[in-house]
Amino acid sequence: MILRKGLALLMGVLIILSSTLTVHATQVSMNLVILVSDNEADMAVAKNVAGILGARVVVSPWGTYNPVASAEILTINPDRVIIIGGPVAVPEEYPKDLESFGIPYERWYGETRYETNLAVIKMLKEEFREAFEEIKYAIIVNGRDAIAIEAYSTRLLSEFFSDGTDGKSILILTDVEKADETIQALDELNSLVEVKYAATYSGTINLKPMFPLNDDLISSYLKKRFGSEYYPSMDMLAPYSTAVYHLLVNVQNKTNRAEKLLDGLQIPDARKKLEEAKKFMTLAWAQYKEGNYAMAYELAMKANFDADFVISRSYSEINTIYQGSAKLQMTREILQLEIMVNVLQKKGYDVTEIKALIEQAKEALNKGDYTTLLKELIPRIKTEIAQLTLGRPIPRVPGGKDRGRP
C-alpha cells in the first residue's frame, strides 16, 4: 500500500514539475549558469547577479526538484553553476546531479532571503572583484514586496537613477528587523555613488509603503557615509491592476501545486496552512474584482507564505517515503533520468541508445535486480548523457560546495 501511494506521489510530482521550468538568458561573457527557485526575492537576486556577470539563469519551482532543470543545465554545458538559495528552496537533488555529472558548482545562501542576499554580495566581492567594482547603484526593497522587487528586475536602470547607464546596480533586501543585514550589505559596496528605496504603497493619501523598510535607521547610516545632507529618494509604486493580477495568478498556481503535493499525505499542520492559503486567495480574488488592489496584494502574499510552508512539508514527507523503499528510490531515479533524456531529445540530441538503456533499467527494476541498476545501468546511463551533452566522460571528482551561509 505504501509503495503504491509512494509511486503515485512520485508520478504526480514529476508531472506537476514538468511544465514549470523557465530559463532566462543574458549576454554571456563566460559559461556560467545560475540556478535559483522561483521565489520572487531569490529570483530577482539571481537575475541581478546574471546581469552583473553575464550569465544564464535557470529557474525551477520553489521547494521541489525538477529534472528538466538539470537537463537544461547539461545542454548549456557550463564551466560552473552558482546555486542561489538554501536546500529548502533549491533541493539537494540538484547538487547531486551536478556532482554526478562532474559540473563544478557553489551554493550561495543564508538562513533567510536577507542573509542569502548578503551572502551573494559577499561572494560577488570575493570571487568576481572586477565585475563587483562596476556596481555604482543600490536599490533597497523590502524582501516581501514582490511588486517592487519585480519592478526592479524588469525596469531599466535609467528609470531608477538619473545617470543609471554609467555602472551597474545591486538589489538589497530589507525589512523592519533586517536593517543590520542591509547595512552590512551596503558596507561591502565600496564603489556606490547612489542609493534609493523602492516600495509599493497602499494607495492612501500618505503613500505609506505596504511593507516597511526601516528607512530611518538605514538613512542615518547613509548620511554618515555620504554626508549629512544625503537622503535617498523613494521610488513609490502603485499596486496597479496588471501587476497585482500577475501576482495573484502566480500565487494561485503555487497554491494549486501545494494542494497536489499534499494530496494523500497525512500532515495536519500543512493541511491547515493549505486551507488558510486557499481562503486568502479567495479573498484576494474578491478584493481584486472590487478594484481593491492593495488589499488583494496583501492577501496574496499571505497565501504565498502559507503555500511555501505546504510545499516544503509535503516534499520533505515525500522524500521520507522514498527513503523507506529501495524500489521507490530506483523508480524515482529512472523516471528522473527519463525526463532528462526526453528534454535532450526535444533539443535535437540523438538519445536512441540511452532510451534503450532506460528500458533495460525498467526491466531490471521490475525483476528487483537493484545491484545491476546501481552498479551498471544507472552509471552507464549517466555516462552516456554526460558524453552526449558535455562531450566527456563523468570525472571522478566532487562537483562543488556550499558558500556564504552565515
C-alpha positions in Angstrom: 0.0 0.0 0.0 2.8 2.4 0.9 4.7 1.5 -2.3 1.6 2.2 -4.4 1.0 5.5 -2.7 4.7 6.4 -3.0 4.7 5.6 -6.7 1.6 7.6 -7.3 3.1 10.6 -5.4 6.3 10.3 -7.5 4.4 10.3 -10.8 2.3 13.3 -9.6 5.2 15.3 -8.5 7.1 14.8 -11.8 4.0 15.6 -13.8 3.4 18.8 -11.8 7.0 19.9 -12.3 7.4 19.1 -16.0 5.8 22.4 -17.1 7.0 24.8 -14.5 10.7 25.4 -15.5 11.7 28.6 -17.1 15.1 29.7 -18.5 16.3 33.3 -18.7 19.4 34.3 -20.6 21.6 37.4 -20.6 24.6 38.2 -22.8 27.0 35.5 -21.8 30.6 36.6 -21.1 31.6 33.2 -19.6 29.9 29.8 -19.5 28.2 30.4 -16.2 24.8 29.2 -15.1 22.8 30.5 -12.1 20.2 28.0 -10.7 17.5 29.5 -8.5 14.0 28.9 -7.3 11.0 30.9 -8.5 10.8 32.7 -5.1 10.4 36.3 -6.1 13.2 37.5 -3.9 15.8 34.9 -4.7 14.9 35.0 -8.4 15.4 38.8 -8.5 18.8 38.5 -6.8 19.8 35.8 -9.3 18.7 37.9 -12.3 20.7 40.8 -10.8 23.8 38.6 -10.5 23.3 37.3 -14.0 23.2 40.9 -15.3 26.4 41.7 -13.5 28.3 38.6 -14.5 26.8 37.9 -17.9 25.3 34.5 -17.0 22.3 32.4 -17.8 19.6 31.8 -15.2 17.7 28.5 -14.9 14.6 28.8 -12.7 13.0 25.9 -11.0 9.8 25.7 -8.8 10.5 26.7 -5.2 11.0 23.8 -2.8 10.8 20.9 -5.3 13.2 19.1 -7.6 12.7 19.2 -11.4 14.9 17.0 -13.6 14.1 19.3 -16.5 16.2 22.0 -14.9 19.2 19.6 -14.6 18.7 18.7 -18.3 18.7 22.3 -19.3 21.9 22.9 -17.4 23.5 19.9 -19.2 22.6 21.3 -22.6 24.3 24.6 -21.6 27.4 22.7 -20.6 28.6 25.3 -18.1 32.0 25.7 -16.7 30.4 26.4 -13.3 26.9 26.6 -11.7 26.1 29.0 -8.9 23.0 27.9 -6.9 21.3 30.9 -5.1 19.2 29.8 -2.2 19.3 27.2 0.5 18.5 23.5 0.3 14.8 24.1 1.1 14.3 26.4 -1.8 16.7 24.6 -4.2 16.7 20.9 -3.0 19.8 18.8 -2.6 18.9 16.7 -5.7 20.4 19.5 -7.8 23.9 19.4 -6.3 23.7 15.6 -6.5 23.0 15.9 -10.2 25.8 18.4 -10.7 28.2 16.2 -8.8 27.2 13.1 -10.6 27.9 14.8 -14.0 31.1 16.4 -12.8 29.9 20.0 -13.1 31.6 22.4 -10.7 29.1 24.4 -8.5 28.8 26.5 -5.5 25.7 27.3 -3.4 25.4 30.8 -2.1 22.8 31.2 0.6 21.8 32.2 4.1 19.1 31.1 6.6 16.7 33.8 5.2 16.3 35.7 2.0 18.0 38.6 3.6 21.0 36.6 4.6 21.1 35.0 1.2 21.2 38.4 -0.4 24.1 39.4 1.9 25.9 36.1 1.2 25.6 36.8 -2.6 27.0 40.3 -2.3 30.0 38.9 -0.3 30.6 36.1 -2.7 30.5 38.5 -5.7 33.0 40.7 -4.0 35.3 37.8 -3.2 35.1 35.8 -6.4 34.3 38.4 -9.1 36.1 41.5 -7.9 36.3 43.2 -11.3 32.6 43.0 -12.1 31.8 43.8 -8.5 33.6 47.1 -8.7 31.3 48.2 -11.5 28.4 48.3 -9.1 27.6 52.0 -8.6 23.9 52.0 -7.6 21.8 50.2 -5.0 18.1 49.7 -4.7 16.8 48.9 -1.2 13.5 46.9 -1.3 11.5 45.1 1.4 12.1 41.4 0.8 8.4 40.7 0.9 7.4 43.4 -1.5 7.0 41.2 -4.6 5.7 44.0 -6.9 8.6 46.4 -6.0 11.1 43.5 -6.5 9.7 42.6 -9.9 9.7 46.3 -10.9 13.5 46.4 -10.2 14.0 43.2 -12.2 12.2 44.4 -15.3 12.7 48.1 -15.5 15.7 49.9 -17.0 18.3 51.1 -14.5 18.0 54.6 -16.0 14.3 54.6 -14.8 15.5 54.4 -11.2 18.7 56.6 -11.4 19.4 59.8 -13.3 22.7 58.5 -14.6 21.9 54.8 -14.4 23.8 53.9 -17.6 27.2 54.5 -16.1 27.7 51.5 -13.9 25.7 48.5 -12.6 23.2 48.2 -9.8 22.6 45.8 -7.0 19.4 44.8 -5.2 19.5 44.9 -1.4 16.6 43.3 0.5 15.5 44.7 3.8 12.7 44.5 6.4 11.8 46.1 9.8 14.1 43.8 11.7 16.7 43.3 9.0 18.4 46.7 8.9 21.6 45.2 10.3 21.9 42.9 7.2 21.1 45.8 5.0 23.8 48.0 6.5 26.3 45.0 6.3 25.5 44.7 2.6 26.0 48.4 2.0 29.3 48.2 3.8 30.6 45.7 1.3 29.9 48.1 -1.6 32.8 50.4 -1.8 32.0 51.9 -5.2 28.5 53.1 -4.5 27.5 56.6 -5.7 23.8 56.5 -5.2 21.2 54.6 -3.1 17.4 54.6 -3.5 14.4 52.9 -1.9 11.7 51.3 -3.9 8.3 50.3 -2.4 4.8 49.6 -3.2 2.4 52.0 -1.5 -1.1 51.2 -0.2 -2.8 53.8 -2.3 -3.7 56.1 0.6 -3.1 59.8 0.7 0.0 59.3 2.9 1.6 57.0 0.3 2.8 54.7 3.1 4.8 51.6 2.0 2.8 48.4 2.3 5.9 46.6 3.6 8.1 48.7 5.9 11.8 49.5 5.2 13.2 50.8 8.5 14.5 53.7 6.4 15.2 55.9 9.3 17.9 53.7 10.6 19.3 52.9 7.1 19.2 56.6 6.1 21.1 57.6 9.2 23.8 55.2 8.1 23.8 56.6 4.6 24.1 60.2 5.9 27.2 59.2 7.8 28.6 57.6 4.7 27.7 60.2 2.1 27.3 63.3 4.1 24.7 64.8 6.4 22.6 66.2 3.5 22.2 62.9 1.8 18.8 61.3 1.9 18.0 58.5 -0.6 14.8 59.1 -2.5 11.8 56.8 -2.5 10.6 55.3 -5.8 6.9 54.7 -4.9 5.0 52.1 -7.0 1.2 51.7 -7.1 -0.3 48.2 -6.8 -1.9 48.6 -10.2 -4.2 46.1 -11.8 -1.8 44.3 -14.2 1.0 43.8 -11.6 -1.5 42.5 -9.0 -3.2 40.2 -11.5 0.1 38.6 -12.5 1.0 38.1 -8.8 -2.4 36.6 -8.0 -2.0 34.1 -10.9 1.5 33.1 -9.7 0.4 32.6 -6.1 -2.8 30.7 -7.2 -0.6 28.4 -9.3 1.7 27.8 -6.3 -1.3 27.2 -4.1 -2.6 24.6 -6.6 0.8 23.0 -6.7 0.9 22.8 -2.9 -2.5 21.1 -2.9 -1.4 18.5 -5.4 1.8 17.8 -3.5 -0.2 17.4 -0.2 -2.8 15.1 -1.7 -2.7 11.7 0.0 -0.3 12.8 2.8 -1.2 13.0 6.4 0.4 16.2 7.6 -2.2 18.1 9.8 -0.2 21.4 10.1 0.3 21.5 6.3 -3.3 20.8 5.7 -4.2 23.7 8.0 -1.8 26.0 6.2 -3.2 24.9 2.8 -6.8 25.8 3.9 -5.5 29.2 5.0 -3.8 29.8 1.7 -6.9 28.9 -0.2 -9.0 31.2 2.0 -6.6 34.1 1.5 -6.6 33.5 -2.3 -10.4 33.5 -2.4 -10.5 36.8 -0.5 -7.7 38.2 -2.7 -9.5 37.5 -5.9 -12.7 39.1 -4.4 -10.8 42.2 -3.5 -9.2 42.3 -6.9 -12.6 42.2 -8.6 -13.7 45.1 -6.4 -10.7 47.1 -7.5 -9.0 47.0 -4.1 -5.6 46.1 -5.5 -3.6 46.9 -2.4 -5.7 44.6 -0.2 -5.6 41.9 -2.9 -1.8 42.1 -3.0 -1.5 41.9 0.8 -3.8 38.8 1.0 -2.0 37.1 -1.9 1.4 37.5 -0.1 -0.1 35.8 3.0 -1.3 32.9 0.8 2.2 32.8 -0.8 3.8 32.3 2.6 1.4 29.5 3.6 1.8 27.7 0.2 5.6 27.7 0.7 5.1 26.0 4.0 2.9 23.3 2.5 5.3 22.7 -0.4 8.2 22.4 2.0 6.5 20.0 4.4 4.9 17.9 1.6 8.2 17.5 -0.3 10.0 16.5 2.9 7.4 13.9 3.6 7.5 12.5 0.1 11.3 12.2 0.3 10.8 10.3 3.6 8.5 7.8 1.8 11.1 7.3 -1.0 13.9 6.7 1.5 11.9 3.9 3.1 11.8 1.8 -0.1 14.6 0.7 -2.4 12.1 0.2 -5.2 10.8 3.7 -4.9 14.3 5.2 -4.9 15.2 3.3 -8.1 11.9 4.1 -9.7 12.4 7.8 -8.9 15.9 7.9 -10.3 14.9 6.1 -13.6 11.9 8.4 -14.1 14.1 11.5 -13.5 16.7 10.2 -16.0 13.9 9.5 -18.5 12.6 13.1 -18.2 16.1 14.4 -18.7 16.5 12.3 -21.8 13.2 13.5 -23.2 14.3 17.1 -22.8 17.5 16.3 -24.7 15.6 14.6 -27.4 13.4 17.7 -27.8 16.5 19.8 -28.2 17.7 17.6 -31.1 20.1 15.2 -29.4 20.1 11.6 -30.6 19.1 9.7 -27.5 18.3 6.3 -29.1 20.9 4.3 -27.3 20.2 6.0 -23.9 16.5 5.2 -24.3 17.3 1.6 -24.9 19.4 1.6 -21.7 16.5 3.1 -19.8 14.2 0.3 -21.0 16.8 -2.2 -19.7 16.8 -0.3 -16.4 13.0 -0.6 -16.2 13.2 -4.4 -16.8 15.8 -4.7 -14.1 13.6 -2.7 -11.7 10.6 -5.0 -12.4 12.8 -8.0 -11.6 14.1 -6.4 -8.4 17.7 -6.5 -9.7 18.8 -3.4 -7.8 22.5 -4.4 -7.9 22.6 -4.3 -11.7 20.7 -1.0 -11.6 23.1 0.7 -9.1 26.4 -0.7 -10.3 25.9 -0.9 -14.1 22.8 0.6 -15.8 22.3 3.9 -13.9 26.0 4.8 -14.0 26.1 3.9 -17.7 23.1 6.0 -18.5 24.6 9.0 -16.7 27.9 8.4 -18.5 26.1 8.4 -21.9 24.2 11.6 -21.0 27.5 13.3 -20.0 29.2 12.2 -23.2 26.3 13.4 -25.3 25.9 16.8 -23.7 29.2 17.6 -22.1 31.4 15.8 -24.6 33.3 14.0 -22.0 33.0 11.1 -19.5 32.0 11.8 -16.0 35.0 12.7 -13.9 35.5 11.0 -10.6 35.8 14.2 -8.6 33.4 16.1 -6.3 31.3 18.7 -8.0 31.2 21.7 -5.6 30.5 23.2 -2.2 28.3 25.4 -0.1 29.4 29.0 0.3 28.2 32.1 2.1 26.0 30.7 4.8 26.3 33.0 7.9 
